[in-house]
Amino acid sequence: MGRTRNSGRGQAAADTVVENVDGGLARLVPDRERPRAWTLLIDDAPQSHVDLDDPAHLSFEYQRRLGHVVDTVAPAGRPLQAVHLGGGAFTLARYVAATRPRSTQQVVERDAKLVQLVRRELPVDPRSRIRVRSVDAREGLAKVPDGWAGLVVADVFSGARTPAHLTSTEFLDDVRRALAPGGVYAANLADGPPLAHLRGQIATAAARFAELALIADPAVLRGKRFGNAVLVASDAPLPIAELTRRAASDPHPGRVQHGPELRDFTGGAAPVTDLAAVASPAPPASVFR
């Protein structure tokens, strides 16, 4: 499939790119308000938003929260060595390249056809030092040298669900191996009531990292609706006050949980191992309407 052209439906519809990729039907939909910005959807589930003119612009709520982690993981402007598990349209890797020039990044995106589509339609600046591997996330992570990364970001969804093998203590053991001392792990998680998956993921991270924080919409944390939550983990102290300030200033303010409050939130959930791991729950159809 290719670029749709239907001038009767306006500019946005006329320029939509539609293509089959390994993960389903991908659509790149132009942003009506930003001349060179696009939203990537796969099987109608929004995956990424990219502004080619302003890669520091983060449109999606969860991407802004991951951006807050990027902004606070090291002094402003300092280059990072970052690993992104899950590529989408490379939104966060572009953000790091724009806000922290001379960063060196690895993007692991299993969907090779999606990578080809993004590279063709939303090209990455060749000076950005972003390397892309089209392999499974754990396979790509295993190739990262010990202690190489200052930041590892997990944002992997297959059919709008996080694959089971990326939810376990064994997976986090390899994340820790790849992280430099004091490095930070951030994961985009999705769950809804009764939040069993989210509680289990916090317990799993707590079994491997000394410091944790969770950033999410208060309604998600109260189990009122399905949504995203960003888990942040490290063996070094986290910038809780700054993360809290940034999350509260978002267009849709988020809340940061940490310390005893976050431990209580787990409700006694047990860490997840490879043998017990299951994929995250599928979002209700109403989420994408």
Sequence and secondary structure as in RCSB ss.txt:
>XXXX:A:sequence
MGRTRNSGRGQAAADTVVENVDGGLARLVPDRERPRAWTLLIDDAPQSHVDLDDPAHLSFEYQRRLGHVVDTVAP
AGRPLQAVHLGGGAFTLARYVAATRPRSTQQVVERDAKLVQLVRRELPVDPRSRIRVRSVDAREGLAKVPDGWAG
LVVADVFSGARTPAHLTSTEFLDDVRRALAPGGVYAANLADGPPLAHLRGQIATAAARFAELALIADPAVLRGKR
FGNAVLVASDAPLPIAELTRRAASDPHPGRVQHGPELRDFTGGAAPVTDLAAVASPAPPASVFR
>XXXX:A:secstr
  B   GGG HHHHT EEEEETTEEEEEEE SSSTTEEEEEETTEEEEEEESS TT   SHHHHHHHHHHHHSSS
TT   EEEEE  TT HHHHHHHHHSTT EEEEE S HHHHHHHHHHS   GGG EEEE S HHHHHHTS TT EE
EEEE   BTTB  GGGSSHHHHHHHHHHEEEEEEEEEEEEE TT HHHHHHHHHHHTT SEEEEEE HHHHTTSS
 EEEEEEEESS   HHHHHHHHHTSSS  EEEEHHHHHHHTTT     TTT        GGGG 
